[in-house]
Amino acid sequence: MDGEVARRVTQFIEQLTTLHKQLSEFTAPAASGAKKPPNLTIKKPAAPVVRAAAPPSDDDSSSDSSSDSSDDDHPPPAKAPKLNPAASPLTPTTPASQHFSIGGVNEHGEKQRFQRVDSSRVKILQGLEHNDYIAPEDDFAQKAHAKVGGYTGKMFRKEKTKGKRSTYMCGEITSASRSFKYDSDSD
């Protein structure tokens, strides 16, 4: 019994791999041109033939002749009906040449890019229009940028190192918070 189960499992795995190959060929990008969709049908494994034990015959003769009609009592096993490829649930209904874009098309027939958030429905809170850092005038970073901002490359590194040695131009140290407070933060 275990051998029969193992054989059926291997048949099933082989069928799955062939279907996977067919499906990957079907869903591959159409760079090589439009292909006709493959015939995706599942082949059922042949059902094992179970024969009933022959009833003991009343004949006392032990000769087996070709005219013996005891074999004619059993009808041949019925053939499994073939699956219609059009009725198969694995057959794709859309042609392979039809590709869908995520964005879609607007009312003028132009392509429209995909957006999760509709920008016409978004309201920007006052104070969040710009995300720029505005430093106070006596800030150290602003003074350092005025000194080193015009340099690039090797000269920037040199001026930066010189500026580190002379940090006497520090600005006022404050504990004020310049972060944006949301209404939900007061809870």
Residue pairs with C-beta under 8 A, 6 or more apart in sequence:
4 48
8 45
11 45
12 45
15 42
15 43
19 40
19 42
19 90
22 38
22 40
23 40
25 35
25 38
26 35
26 37
26 38
26 40
26 92
26 96
30 96
30 97
30 99
34 96
34 97
35 96
36 96
37 91
37 92
37 95
37 96
39 85
39 91
40 85
40 88
40 90
40 91
40 92
41 83
41 85
41 88
41 90
41 91
42 83
42 88
42 90
44 80
44 83
46 80
47 77
47 80
49 77
51 74
52 74
54 70
57 70
85 91
101 111
102 114
103 111
103 112
103 113
103 114
104 111
104 112
104 114
105 111
105 112
106 112
127 180
128 180
135 141
135 142
136 142
136 171
136 172
138 171
138 172
139 171
140 167
140 169
140 170
140 171
143 169
143 171
144 163
147 159
147 163
148 156
148 159
148 160
148 163
151 158
151 159
